[in-house]
Amino acid sequence: MVQLTRLNSHPLLLNADLIKFVEESPDTVITLVTGEKVVVRESAEQVVEKVVEFRRLLLTNSVLIGYPIPPVIPSEGSKPEPESGDGESHG
């Protein structure tokens, strides 16, 4: 969750996982995956910084308490790395 401020100065806690995109027009409008739009006082850059800070905190804490960071799963279009340097199967 990231803490932001609505235009009326009321604080707002927003689930960062629901953010689809952020735009400035000139107010900062956050569009959620649900289609809901939230207008906040913070700039788009500040919103991104808060989300990055939140995710960094999550990853840091998960490592500190013993949960390993999961490996990166290649996308469907990427090629797997060969297991040996010669490109031939050894088995």
Contacts in CASP RR format, 6 or more apart in sequence:
PFRMAT RR
TARGET T0000
AUTHOR 0000-0000-0000
METHOD contacts of the structure
MODEL  1
MVQLTRLNSHPLLLNADLIKFVEESPDTVITLVTGEKVVVRESAEQVVEK
VVEFRRLLLTNSVLIGYPIPPVIPSEGSKPEPESGDGESHG
1 13 0 8 1.000
1 14 0 8 1.000
1 15 0 8 1.000
1 16 0 8 1.000
1 54 0 8 1.000
2 13 0 8 1.000
2 14 0 8 1.000
2 16 0 8 1.000
2 47 0 8 1.000
2 50 0 8 1.000
2 51 0 8 1.000
2 53 0 8 1.000
2 54 0 8 1.000
3 11 0 8 1.000
3 12 0 8 1.000
3 13 0 8 1.000
3 14 0 8 1.000
3 50 0 8 1.000
4 11 0 8 1.000
4 12 0 8 1.000
4 13 0 8 1.000
4 14 0 8 1.000
4 30 0 8 1.000
4 38 0 8 1.000
4 40 0 8 1.000
4 41 0 8 1.000
4 42 0 8 1.000
4 47 0 8 1.000
4 50 0 8 1.000
5 11 0 8 1.000
5 12 0 8 1.000
5 40 0 8 1.000
5 41 0 8 1.000
5 42 0 8 1.000
6 12 0 8 1.000
6 38 0 8 1.000
6 39 0 8 1.000
6 40 0 8 1.000
6 41 0 8 1.000
7 27 0 8 1.000
7 39 0 8 1.000
7 40 0 8 1.000
7 41 0 8 1.000
9 41 0 8 1.000
12 38 0 8 1.000
12 40 0 8 1.000
14 30 0 8 1.000
14 38 0 8 1.000
16 50 0 8 1.000
16 51 0 8 1.000
16 54 0 8 1.000
16 55 0 8 1.000
18 32 0 8 1.000
18 33 0 8 1.000
18 34 0 8 1.000
19 30 0 8 1.000
19 31 0 8 1.000
19 32 0 8 1.000
19 33 0 8 1.000
19 47 0 8 1.000
19 51 0 8 1.000
20 31 0 8 1.000
20 32 0 8 1.000
20 33 0 8 1.000
20 35 0 8 1.000
21 30 0 8 1.000
21 31 0 8 1.000
22 28 0 8 1.000
22 29 0 8 1.000
22 30 0 8 1.000
22 31 0 8 1.000
22 44 0 8 1.000
22 47 0 8 1.000
22 48 0 8 1.000
23 29 0 8 1.000
23 31 0 8 1.000
23 44 0 8 1.000
24 43 0 8 1.000
24 44 0 8 1.000
27 39 0 8 1.000
27 40 0 8 1.000
28 39 0 8 1.000
28 40 0 8 1.000
28 41 0 8 1.000
28 42 0 8 1.000
28 43 0 8 1.000
28 44 0 8 1.000
28 47 0 8 1.000
29 37 0 8 1.000
29 38 0 8 1.000
29 39 0 8 1.000
30 37 0 8 1.000
30 38 0 8 1.000
30 39 0 8 1.000
30 40 0 8 1.000
30 47 0 8 1.000
31 37 0 8 1.000
32 38 0 8 1.000
40 47 0 8 1.000
42 50 0 8 1.000
59 69 0 8 1.000
62 69 0 8 1.000
63 69 0 8 1.000
74 80 0 8 1.000
83 90 0 8 1.000
84 90 0 8 1.000
END
